[in-house]
Amino acid sequence: MISFLNAVLHNEPKIVDVQILNNESPKLVKNGLGVRFDIKAKVTDNTFVDIEIQCRNTHDIAERAMQYLARMLTENATNNDITEELKRDYHYPKVIGIWVLGQNVTKRNSAISEACMTFKENDRDDYQIMSDKARVLFIELKKFKPRTIDKQHMLDLWLSFLQNPENTEVQNVDKDVDQAFKTLNFVSADERTRAELIHLEESRRDTDSERINAERLAEERGHKKGREEGREEERRKNALAMKANAHAMKTDGLSNKLIAKYL
């Protein structure tokens, strides 16, 4: 993973160690949904990385990428008291989202596109980066079409492997890419391991589905209960209004029979 990250990020930052973190991010509000990162890792003292593998274009990739970056920013922010008035000085980490995409999701020509917060160009100012605290990289594998693979270029080797794991042209070139080949071949050849991975993935999806359905059911029950309570309150108000109207009618001298007719 270190080799892959350094290749994609061009050693900015230079990564020498990776700490895999809990990929579960709890929901922020009672009726909200949590986030499950594919891979969440800490790569420097102040830099966190999210790696997502997405086979299909679900047409919400950009929105999800921003949401995931925002989660990592807020979850890993720190603050210190710097004055007696408890003024806060917030220190945000650097967060990087890397999305490996099986289908194209942008209209850009390059296989790798990077985005961060920028100032737009106008009639007096040029384009300028506002902050690189949050960066997202889209790797669109279908756009990677080199005439020849530069075997001295680690990014070419990794993109070739991701695009086609059976590409023998990039085998026996780099030890880290070779290790990825070996791991993939082991998982593919070992039926028991493959079955266990499939079972774990299906269990995860079932758990997610059950959780989402349970939350929706609870929300629907809450809405139903709220509607019933609202109707009950409306009936109570109507009954009070009818009693008030009946009292007013009696005051005006109307008989009980006429009051019943009107109400």
C-alpha positions in Angstrom: 0.0 0.0 0.0 2.9 2.4 0.8 4.2 1.9 -2.8 0.8 2.5 -4.3 0.1 5.6 -2.2 3.5 7.2 -3.0 3.0 6.5 -6.7 -0.4 8.1 -6.8 0.5 11.0 -4.6 4.0 11.6 -6.2 5.5 11.4 -2.7 3.6 14.4 -1.6 3.6 13.6 1.3 6.3 11.0 1.3 4.8 8.0 3.1 7.0 5.5 5.0 4.4 3.9 7.3 0.7 3.2 7.1 -1.6 2.7 10.1 -4.9 1.1 9.1 -7.8 2.6 11.1 -11.3 1.6 12.0 -13.3 2.2 8.8 -16.6 2.8 10.6 -17.7 6.4 11.0 -20.8 6.7 13.2 -23.8 8.7 12.2 -23.7 12.3 13.3 -27.5 12.7 14.0 -30.1 10.4 15.4 -31.8 9.7 12.1 -28.7 10.0 9.9 -26.6 7.3 8.4 -23.0 6.3 9.2 -20.2 6.0 6.8 -18.1 2.9 6.1 -14.8 3.7 4.3 -13.3 1.0 2.2 -9.8 1.7 3.6 -9.1 4.4 6.1 -5.5 5.0 7.1 -3.2 7.4 8.9 -0.1 8.0 6.8 1.7 10.8 8.7 1.2 12.5 12.0 -1.3 14.8 10.5 -2.5 13.2 7.3 -5.3 10.7 6.8 -6.2 8.8 3.6 -9.4 7.2 2.4 -9.2 4.7 -0.4 -12.4 3.8 -2.2 -12.9 1.2 -4.9 -15.9 1.9 -7.1 -16.8 -0.3 -10.0 -19.9 1.5 -11.3 -20.7 5.2 -11.8 -23.5 5.8 -9.3 -23.7 9.5 -10.3 -23.1 10.6 -6.8 -19.3 10.0 -6.5 -18.4 13.6 -6.2 -20.9 14.2 -3.4 -19.8 11.1 -1.5 -16.1 12.0 -1.9 -16.8 15.4 -0.3 -18.9 13.8 2.5 -16.1 11.3 3.3 -13.4 14.1 3.3 -15.6 16.2 5.6 -16.0 13.2 8.0 -12.3 12.7 8.2 -11.7 16.4 8.7 -14.1 16.7 11.6 -13.3 13.4 13.3 -9.6 14.1 13.4 -9.6 17.8 14.2 -8.1 18.9 17.5 -8.4 22.2 19.4 -6.6 23.9 22.2 -7.5 26.7 24.6 -5.3 29.7 23.7 -6.9 32.5 25.7 -8.6 32.8 29.1 -11.8 33.5 27.2 -11.6 29.9 25.9 -11.2 31.0 22.4 -10.6 27.9 20.3 -7.8 27.4 17.8 -8.9 24.6 15.6 -6.2 22.4 14.0 -7.5 20.4 11.1 -5.5 17.5 9.6 -4.8 16.9 6.0 -7.2 14.4 4.4 -6.9 12.7 1.0 -9.6 10.8 -0.8 -8.4 8.3 -3.5 -11.2 6.9 -5.6 -10.3 4.0 -8.0 -13.0 4.0 -10.5 -14.0 1.2 -12.9 -16.2 3.6 -15.0 -15.6 7.2 -16.0 -17.3 9.8 -13.8 -15.8 13.0 -15.1 -15.5 14.7 -18.5 -11.8 15.2 -18.1 -9.2 13.6 -20.4 -6.6 12.5 -17.8 -6.8 9.2 -16.1 -6.1 10.9 -12.8 -7.8 14.1 -11.7 -7.1 15.9 -8.4 -9.4 18.5 -6.8 -9.0 20.8 -3.8 -10.5 24.1 -2.6 -9.6 26.9 -5.0 -10.3 30.5 -5.7 -11.9 30.8 -9.2 -10.2 32.9 -11.8 -11.8 36.3 -12.5 -11.0 39.5 -14.3 -8.5 40.6 -11.7 -7.1 37.4 -10.2 -5.7 34.1 -11.5 -6.8 30.7 -10.4 -5.3 30.0 -6.9 -5.4 27.2 -4.4 -7.2 28.3 -1.2 -6.3 25.2 0.8 -4.9 21.8 0.3 -6.1 20.4 3.6 -8.7 18.3 1.7 -7.8 16.7 -1.6 -9.6 14.1 -3.7 -8.1 12.1 -6.5 -10.2 10.3 -9.1 -8.4 7.4 -10.9 -10.5 6.6 -13.9 -9.0 3.3 -15.1 -10.7 3.3 -18.5 -8.8 6.5 -19.4 -5.5 4.9 -18.7 -4.3 4.0 -22.3 -0.5 4.3 -22.5 1.1 3.4 -25.8 3.7 1.6 -23.8 4.0 0.9 -20.1 6.9 2.7 -18.5 8.3 0.0 -16.2 10.4 2.6 -14.5 7.3 4.6 -13.5 5.6 3.1 -10.5 2.3 4.8 -11.3 2.2 3.1 -14.7 2.8 -0.3 -13.0 0.1 0.2 -10.4 -2.5 1.5 -12.8 -1.8 -1.4 -15.2 -2.2 -3.9 -12.4 -5.5 -2.3 -11.2 -6.8 -2.1 -14.8 -5.9 -5.7 -15.6 -4.6 -7.9 -12.7 -3.7 -10.6 -15.2 -1.4 -8.3 -17.2 1.9 -10.3 -17.3 3.8 -7.3 -18.8 4.1 -5.7 -15.3 4.9 -8.8 -13.4 8.4 -9.5 -12.1 9.3 -5.8 -12.3 8.7 -4.4 -8.8 8.5 -6.4 -5.5 5.4 -4.5 -4.2 3.4 -5.0 -7.4 4.5 -8.6 -7.4 3.3 -9.0 -3.9 -0.1 -7.7 -5.0 -0.1 -10.3 -7.8 0.8 -13.1 -5.4 -1.9 -12.0 -2.9 -4.5 -11.9 -5.6 -3.5 -15.3 -7.0 -3.6 -16.8 -3.5 -7.1 -15.5 -2.9 -8.2 -16.6 -6.3 -6.7 -20.1 -6.1 -7.8 -20.9 -2.5 -11.4 -21.8 -2.7 -11.8 -21.7 1.1 -10.3 -18.3 1.4 -12.3 -17.0 -1.5 -15.5 -18.5 0.0 -14.7 -16.8 3.4 -14.2 -13.5 1.8 -17.4 -13.7 -0.2 -19.2 -14.8 3.0 -17.8 -11.8 4.9 -18.8 -9.4 2.1 -22.3 -10.8 1.9 -22.6 -10.7 5.7 -21.5 -7.1 5.7 -24.0 -6.2 3.0 -26.7 -8.1 4.8 -25.9 -6.3 8.1 -25.9 -2.9 6.3 -29.2 -3.7 4.6 -30.7 -4.8 7.9 -29.4 -1.7 9.7 -30.8 0.6 7.0 -34.1 -1.1 6.9 -34.4 -1.1 10.7 -33.6 2.6 10.8 -36.2 3.3 8.1 -38.8 1.2 9.9 -38.1 3.0 13.1 -38.4 6.3 11.3 -41.7 5.3 9.6 -43.0 4.1 13.0 -42.0 7.5 14.5 -43.7 9.3 11.7 -46.8 7.1 12.1 -46.9 7.7 15.8 -46.4 11.4 15.2 -49.3 11.5 12.8 -51.5 9.6 15.2 -50.6 11.9 18.0 -51.2 14.9 15.7 -54.7 13.6 14.7 -55.5 13.0 18.4 -54.5 16.5 19.2 -56.5 17.8 16.3 -59.6 15.8 17.5 -59.1 17.2 21.0 -58.9 20.8 19.7 -62.0 20.2 17.6 -63.9 18.8 20.6 -62.9 21.9 22.7 -64.0 24.2 19.8 -67.3 22.4 19.5 -67.9 22.7 23.3 -67.1 26.4 23.0 -69.5 26.8 20.0 -72.2 24.9 21.8 -71.8 27.2 24.9 -72.0 30.2 22.7 -75.1 29.0 20.9 -76.8 28.3 24.2 -75.9 31.8 25.3 -77.6 33.0 22.1 -80.7 31.1 23.1 -80.6 28.2 20.7 -82.1 24.9 21.7 -80.0 21.7 22.2 -81.8 20.2 19.1 -80.6 23.1 16.8 -77.1 23.0 18.3 -76.8 19.3 17.5 -78.0 20.0 14.0 -75.3 22.6 13.4 -72.5 20.6 15.1 
